[in-house]
Amino acid sequence: MKKLYTHYINNFKGLSREIWLLSLVTFINRAGAMVIPFLSLYLVNAKGFTLPQVGWIMTCFGLGSLTGTWIGGKLTDSIGFYKVIVFSLLLGGMGFVLLQFIDTFFGFCVGIFSLILVADAYRPAIFVAADTYSKPGNVTRSITLIRLAINLGFSIGPLIGGIIIATISYTSLFWIDGVTCVLAGIGLFIWLKPKRKKDTEPLITIHKKEGVPPYLNGLFILFIIIMIANGTTFVQYFSVMPLYYEKGHFLSEDLIGWLMFLNGAVIVVFEMPLIAWLERRNLSKTMATFWGIVFIALSFIVLNLTSWSGILIVGMLLMTLGEMIGSPFSNALALEMAPKGRKGSYMGLYSMSFSFSHIFGHNGGMNLVDTFGFDATWYAMFFFLTIIGLLTLWLYRLLKKSPKFTSY
């Protein structure tokens, strides 16, 4: 047991102090992210919106995310990731507190768009920060540590959130989420001071851009299409799946919180050793992305095998395995494909891919369930991901043929 513990700890060695600070601040931020996993339940149960209305609200969520990540990428290249992250956390925290006071459908569409616009400017900035503060050869593990912090916070948040909903109310979540976002911003401002130009060479040459913009890079655009399609199914776990847990298997909010806690807990314990092991085996980042898609596809299809509620745990574990394998390597692949001086723009477009997924995924999933039911929706997700998996294999072949990308 001691040997396993020592081996686990060794996976974290060599990461910079700044990466650890970024991870701590990210954990504080995500630990308060209790609203998002329960948002669809809140809109249906507390606000009385229909499933199609919830779908449109979540589309506004995606539009806000799309706009925010695009602006965040541009601002990261122009004013730096530090200011973007701090202001995103502070203003986003205030937005979460105010969101609870909106009651109308149109007002909620505008409110969620504005809030997520501010909050998701954080995403491309944190990726660039991870790249900036990483030591050579540690980028994937640095991203994995930040993802570990996200998932540790995200596992604790829904667990506590479910208990709070069951014992107090939905509105308490908005206060907690808002306050923790503000605390995360203050923590970053106190602990992580931005480097001056004389301290680091990359800041001196930050305005020198190499290569082409991301939207002119054909292979990167194909990669983004795959990410959008994969994310369109993955976001079902943030909106449609909680409703399925409640209406299809009659789980209460606190049990739903425990099920979501399983996802984060498994990632916290196993993701870093898994990534380190896969890196030692020299697994291609593109093939890792493919296997991530395979496991997420399986997580949907198993739900139709039986009405036994224990299958929900199997599905969650399969989804978690796909997330652990696919997400860190796809992040690292996007960073490697980004030329110098354009990492903010490339990571902005990469983050925007998930925003596009929010735009189409929630609305599509809600309307599929409303029209055809949950079982047909899970079949549709599985077959769609099968096609995306084949597209990923095609990308792998194209990258291997390109002299620039043989290691991807």
Secondary structure, 3 states (H helix, E strand, C coil): CHHHHHHHHHCCCCCCHHHHHHHHHHHHHHHCCCCHHHHHHHHHHHCCCCHHHHHHHHHHHHHHHHHHHHHHHHHHHHHCHHHHHHHHHHHHHHHHHHHCCCCCHHHHHHHHHHHHHHHCCHHHHHHHHHHHHCCCCCHHHHHHHHHHHHHHHHHHHHHHHHHHHHHCCCHHHHHHHHHHHHHHHHHHHHHCCCCCHHHCHHHHCCCCCCCCCHHHCHHHHHHHHHHHHHHHHHHHHHCHHHHHHHHHHCCCHHHHHHHHHHHHHHHHHHHHHHHHHHHHCCCCHHHHHHHHHHHHHHHHHHHHCCCCCCHHHHHHHHHHHHHHHHHHHHHHHHHHHCCCCCHHHHHHHHHHHHHHHHHHHHHHHHHHHHHHCHHHHHHHHHHHHHHHHHHHHHHHHHHHHCCCCCCC
